[in-house]
């Protein structure tokens, strides 16, 4: 689960780092990295459920939250990426 924790922490860290870079291109690049970390986290959640570290209900609740965050990141990438 430590890899899942690292992926989860990486999401907001990359958003903040990209914003701090001060350019639109850098921000979008780091937002995409954050999206990759989110996908990695989803994979860890699914694997944890398969080996029964999570219940089906826990998996469903967590994946619902990651889905919502994924939609938010997609929207932000679309808006920031427009010139």
C-alpha positions in Angstrom: 0.0 0.0 0.0 3.0 2.3 0.3 3.1 2.6 -3.5 -0.6 3.6 -3.5 0.2 6.2 -0.9 3.1 7.6 -2.9 0.9 7.8 -6.0 -1.9 9.6 -4.0 0.6 12.1 -2.6 2.1 12.7 -6.1 -1.2 14.0 -7.5 -1.5 17.2 -5.6 2.3 17.6 -5.4 2.5 17.6 -9.2 -0.4 20.0 -9.5 1.3 22.4 -7.1 4.7 22.1 -8.8 3.3 22.7 -12.2 1.5 25.8 -11.0 4.6 27.0 -9.4 6.6 26.8 -12.6 4.8 29.9 -13.8 4.2 28.9 -17.4 1.1 27.4 -19.0 3.0 24.7 -20.8 4.7 23.5 -17.6 1.5 23.6 -15.7 -0.3 21.4 -18.3 2.7 19.0 -18.4 2.6 18.6 -14.6 -1.2 18.2 -14.7 -0.7 15.3 -17.1 1.8 13.8 -14.8 -0.7 14.1 -12.0 -3.3 12.3 -14.2 -0.8 9.5 -14.7 -0.3 9.2 -10.9 -4.1 9.1 -10.5 -4.3 6.2 -13.0 -1.5 4.5 -11.1 -3.5 4.9 -7.9 -6.6 3.4 -9.5 -4.5 0.4 -10.5 -3.3 0.0 -6.9 -6.9 0.2 -5.7 -8.0 -2.5 -8.1 -5.1 -4.7 -7.2 -5.7 -4.3 -3.5 -9.3 -5.3 -4.0 -8.2 -8.4 -6.0 -6.0 -9.6 -3.2 -8.7 -8.8 -0.7 -7.0 -5.9 1.1 -10.1 -3.8 0.3 -13.8 -4.8 0.3 -15.9 -4.4 -2.8 -17.6 -1.4 -1.1 -14.3 0.2 -0.3 -13.0 -0.3 -3.8 -16.2 1.2 -5.3 -16.1 4.2 -3.0 -12.4 4.9 -3.7 -12.8 4.5 -7.5 -15.8 6.8 -7.4 -13.5 9.5 -5.9 -10.7 8.8 -8.3 -13.2 9.0 -11.2 -14.4 12.4 -10.0 -10.8 13.7 -9.6 -10.0 12.4 -13.1 -12.9 14.4 -14.6 -11.7 17.5 -12.7 -8.1 17.0 -13.9 -9.3 16.5 -17.5 -11.4 19.7 -17.3 -8.5 21.7 -15.8 -6.1 20.4 -18.5 -8.5 21.3 -21.2 -9.0 24.8 -19.8 -5.4 25.6 -19.0 -4.2 24.1 -22.3 -6.2 26.5 -24.4 -4.2 29.4 -25.7 
